[in-house]
Amino acid sequence: MKIAVIGGGIAGLVAAYELVKSGERPVLIEPGQLGGMIRSAPQDGFTCEQGPNVLVERPDITQLLDELKLSSEVRYPSITPYGQYVWFRNKPVKVPSGLSELITTPLFSCATKLKLPLRLLKSALLKPASDDLSVLRFFAPLLGEDSTKCLLDPVLKGIYGGDVGQLSARSIFPGLWSAAVEGRSMLGYMRSRSKVKKPAIMVIKGGIQRLTDAIATALSGKIELCSERVLKILPASSGGFELRCSAGSSFEVKQCIVTTAGRASASLVQELEPSLAAMLAGVQFAGLTVVHLTVDRREPLLRDAFGVLFPGAMPENLLGVMFNSQIFPHVAPADKHIMTVMLGGAQAGEGSPDEARLREVLPRLLQELLKIGGIQWLGSYTWAHAIPQLVVGHHRIVSAIDECEGRRPGLVFAGVDRGGVGVSDRIKISREAIIRAQVNAYG
């Protein structure tokens, strides 16, 4: 019997790729476009990323790029260091990147700055009193609630689309959480991480979709591609699993790698694991609208900045603005800049914004906020269910997934609801899933 991989996003493609490398010929089941949210749309010399805009350089993705012969196509920021800004008191303020900037930043009050050195040294300051806390409650003893909101709310909205009062510190900052549980000081944790090189961000010339296209090309002729939708996973009499599909067909596999998430995964295991299905069905996803705009290269942008991230309650549910071509000049023509605007998040609820309205409102809004004029529209794309909300208690869902894998040898989960929303994280989690599958198969 074969091995099935359900889902053809980056995690599913990597899972199939790793299985092929180990000598298998898996069945990759994906009714839609391969690559999931990784989509690049070249347009008149612009590289418009409709999903992830950058990659984070980590070992798993570096190895994959080497194997796919894409390393020479990687591009790094032309400005180092570049600035990242958050919106504070009606203006962009640079996120502190060193002691001098920490001392002068308006993001922290004078009282917080005076208390911070002792707080950094204090053991068990962040030690949690429960098995999970919101990001806001976790960091408040160190930074205070106001400073935590000012700094981390816009930053995490830009990554997760969620609110610091609801997002899980344990799920989003697992390393720091473990150190806090052990009673270590913040300074002790920072010192333990000081030898770990901060990963660089990077892009691929021609668009990040070149990565998923290259994997798909590498898989050509080495896998079976099924364009049906799996409705449910059931135990098979042979000891593996029976997959029942949307066209009425069914087939048996010895192992099943599930790379979908949330409700999509819940429906698959509803009969097999009803309690897990109920938990997965409760995972909420934030929607995201990606808008691409262009201005003349002579238009003054925020100097040496990659972008500005915004807190909640902004007009049009504005999450962030990235000045892509300011640090990656090749993604736009020589005389133009490209900007990527992110809208939505958990605060926006369900539904898609009206594009005609955005065409009218966004240029005026960015002119008002960032003093950028002459903006022209390139395009937009909306993802109804883009980012899982890893809220307080999410670790219990991950534990339930692990327990299910223990009960059901051969059934392995690599969905984004395991955590890690970045492309590099998705690759790492997928590779780890294949290792678990192989351990289950061979002991």
N, C-alpha and C positions, 0 to 999 in steps of 0.2 A: 504493500500500500504506500501511497505517496504522503507527502507533508503538504498541508495547505497553509497559505498565508492569506489572511483576510484583511484587505485594505491595501491600496496602492499608493499611499502617501510616502513620504521619505522613509518612515519606519518600516513600512511594508516592503518597499524596494530594497532597503538595506538588508532586511531579513532574508528575502529571496536571494539576494546577492551572496550573503554569507553561506546560505544553504548550498548554492551552486558551487562555491569554493570548496565546500566539504564533500562534494561528490553527489549531492542530491539533485533531483529534477523536480522542484516543487510546483504546486499549482498556486498561482497568484490570482486572487479573486478580487476584482475591482470593476464595478459597473460604470464608473466615471472616468475622468481624465487622470492618467498616472501623474504622480507628483504632488497630489493634494493641494495644499495652499502655496506651494512653491511655484509661482508663475511669473515669468518675465515677459514684458511686452515692448520690444523695441519699436520706437516711433520717431521717425524724422531725426535720427541721431541721438535721441534720448533713450536711456534704459529705464523703463518704468517697471518697478517691482510691485506686483499686486499683492504679494504676501511678504515674507521676510525681506528686509532691505539690506541686512548685513549678516555675516557669519562670524562666529567667535572661534578663534584659532585654538583648538584643543587636539589632543593626540588622536582621537578616533577619526575626526574629520580630516586631519592632516594626512593620516595613513590612507584614507579613502581617496582623497584627491590625488595622492601619489599613484595609487593603483590604477586610477582612471585616466592618468596622464593629463591631469588638469592643473597641476601645481604651477606650471609656467603661466597659467591664465589668472592666477590670483593677484589681486591688487590690494595694497595696504594704503592707509590714509596718507595723503601728501602733506598734511599738517600734523606735526607731533611736537608737543602734545596739543590736541584739540580740546576745546571747551565744551562742556555740557551744561546747559542752563535750565533752571526751573523758574516758573512764573511766581513772583512774590511781590505783593503790594503794587500790583499793576505795572511791573516791569520785569524783564529777564534778569536773573541773578545767577552768577556762575556757581556751580557746585564746587565746594572747596576741594582742592587736590593736594594741599600741603598745609603745613603749620601756619605759615604767614597768611594764607587765604582763610584758614579756619579762624584766626584771630580777628580778621577784618570783616568777615562775612556778616551781612545783616540777617541771615537765616537763623542765627542763634542769638538770643538775648545776652546782655552782658552778664547777667546772673548765671546763665547756663555755661557761658565760657569760663567763668571763675570756678564753677563747681566741677567742670568736666575733667580736669586733671586728676582729682581725687577719685572721681567716679570711675575713671579708666583703670585706676589701680586697685579698686575695691573688689575683693573676692566675693563671689556669690551675689553681686549686685543684681545680675540678670537671672539668677536661679529661679525658674518658674515654680509656682505653687500648684500648678495643675498640669495635665498631660498635653496641653496646647494652649496657646494664647494668640490673640490677634497681634499683628505687627505693631500696632499702636500701643497696646498694653505691654508688650515685650520690651520695646525700646524706651518707653516713657521714663523708667528709673534712670536711664543713662542720659537721654537728651531732653526729657520733659515732653509733655504731650504736644505743645505748640510747635516746638522745633521738629519733632517727629513728623507732624502733619506737613509742615512747610517743606521739609526735605524729601521724605520718603513717599508721601502721598502722590505727588506728580511723577516721581521716578517709577513707582510700582504701577501707576495707571498706564504709564507708557509701555510697560512690559506685560502686565497681566490684565489691564483694563479694569482693575478692581479697587476697592477701598481699603486703606490701612486698618480701619476699624473692624474689618471682616476677614481679610486675608490671613492665612495661617503662618505664623512665624516659624513653626516647626517644619512646615512643608517648603517654605520659600528660602529659609536660611538654615538648612539642616546641620551644617558644620558648626555654626555659632550656637545653635540650639543645644547640640550635644555638649559643647564646651560649657554652656551655661548650666546645664543639668549637673555637670561635674563640679560646679562651683568655681570655675576658673574666672579670673578677671578678664575684662575686655582687652587690656593691654597684653596679658599673657596670650590670649587668643591671637591678637594681631602679631605678636612676635613669632608665634608658631607658624604663621602664614607668611612671614616676611621673606622667606626664601623661595616661596612659590611665585613664579613670575606671573604678573598680571597678563591674561591672554589678550592678544591684539584682536581688533575687529578687521574684517577683510570682505571683499566682494570678488566675484568672478567676472572677468571681462566678457561682456555680451549678456550677462544676466545670470542670476543664481539658478535659473531653470536648467542651465547647461549641466549642472550636477545631476539632477534627476534624469535628464535626457541621456546623459552618459551611462548612468546605471541601467536604464532601460535598454540601451544599445548593447551593453555588456551581457544582458540577460537574454537577448534575442536568440531564439533557437535552443535555449538551454532550460526554459521553463514552459509550463503550460499556462496560458493566460485565459482566464474565465471572466467574461463580462457580465455575468449574472450577479444578482445580489443574494447573499446568504440570509435566509430567514431565521434559521435556528440551528443550533448545534445540539445533537443528541448522542447518547452513548450508543456505540455499535456493538452488535453481538460478537464481533471479532475481537473486541477489546480496544479498538480505536474510537473514532467518532464518525457519526453520520452527519453530513451537511445537507440540509434541505434548502433548495434555492428558489428564486422567484419565478422561474419558468416551469416549475413543477418537477424539475430534475433533482436527484439526490445522488451522493456518492460518499464512499467511506475513505477515511484517511487515518494514518497511524498517529499523526500529530497535527495540531492546529495552533498556529501562531496568530493571535488576535491583535491587530494593530489599530482597530477602531477604538472609540472611547465613549463614555457617557451613555446616553440612551441607545446609541447604535449598538454598543456592546451588550447593554442590558437586554435588548430584544433577542440577541443571539443566545444568551444563557438563561432565559426566563424559565424554561422547563428543566434545564440541567442543574442550575444553581439559583433558585428563586430568591434567596436572601441576598446574595451578591447582586443579583439583577436589580432588586429594589434599591440598593445603595447606589449602584451605578446610574440608575435612572434619575437619582436626585442631584447628580452633578450638573450645575448650571454653567452655561457657556455665554460669554460676552460677545456681542456682535462688533464688527469693525468695518468701517468704511475707509478705504485708502484713496486719497485724491492726489493727483499729480498736477503741479502748476509750474509755469516757467516765467522767468523774468530776464531782462537784459543782464548780461554778465557785469555791466557797469553799475547796476543797482546795488547800493551798499547793504549787505547783509550783516548780521551780527558777527563781528570780526573773529576769525579763527574758531568759529563754533560749528559743531555738528548739528545742533538743534536746540529747541526749547520744549520742555515737558510741562504740562499744565495740571493744576489740581482740579478737584471736582467743581461742578456748578459753573463751568465756562460756557459761553454761548456756543450753540451747535454741538454740544458735548465734545468740544475740542480737547484732544488728548496730547497731541504733540505736533511739532513742525520740524522736519529734518531738512537741512541744507545739504543734500546729497553731493552735489557737484562741487561744493566748497572744499570737501576733504577727499572726494573721489572725482577729480576733474573730468575723467574720461566718460562719465555717464551722461554727459550733455555736450552739445556742440560748443565750439570754442567761444562763441559770442553769447551763449545763453546759460542760465542756471536752471536746474531742476530742483523743485522743492516737493517733498512728500508730506502731506497733511493726514494725520490719523484722527478719526472721529469715532465716537461710540463708546464702547466699554459697558460695564454692568450698569452704570448710571443711566444709560440711554434706553434700557428696556428693549423690547422686541420691535421689529419693523425696520424698514430701510428708509433713509432720508431721501428726499426728492432731489434728483440731480439738477433739475432746472433751477430750483431754489438755491442749491449750493453754488451753482455757477454765478449767481447774482450776489449771494451773501458773503462767500469766503474771501474774494479779493478785497471787499470793503472791510471785512473783519481784520485781515492781516495788515492792511494799510493802517487801521486804527491802532492795533496792538504793537506791531513790529516796525511800522513806518516803511513798509515795502510797497512800492507803487509799480504800475505797469504790469500787473500780473495777468497772465493768459492761462487759459484752461487747456490741459492736455487730456485728462480722462479720469475716471473713477471706477472703483470696484468695491462691492459690498459683500462681506462674509457674514452670513446670518449667525453662525456658531463658530467663532474664531478661537477664543481663548477660554480654557476651563478655569472656573473660579475655585482656586484652592483655598477654601475658607476654613475657619477654625474647625478642627476635628477631621480634616481630610485624611490624615494619616490612618484613620480607622478603615477607610475604603482601601487604601494600599495594603493594609494588613489583611483585609478580607480577600483581596486578590491573591496575595501570597498563600493564604490558607487554602483557597480554591485550587491553586496549582499543586499544593501538597496532596489534596484529595484526588485530584484528576491528573495523574501523570500523563504527559503528552499535550495538555492544554496549557498554553503559555500566553501571557498578556504583555503587550508592549505599547499600549495606548498612551496618549498624552495625559490621561487622568492619573498615570503613575507619577506625574510631576515632570518638570523640565520641558519648557515650551519652546526653547531655541532649537535650531536645526542641529547644532552639535550635540545637544542633550538627546534629541530624538535618535540620532545615530548611535550614541553610546547605549541608550536604553534598549534599542533594537538588538544590538550586538550581545548585550547581556542576556536578553531573552533567548537568543539562539544558543548561547552557552548553557542556559538552564535546560533548554529542550534537549540538547545533546547529552547532558548529565542524566536526565530522566530516561533517555533512550538506552544509554550504554552503562549507566550506573557509575 
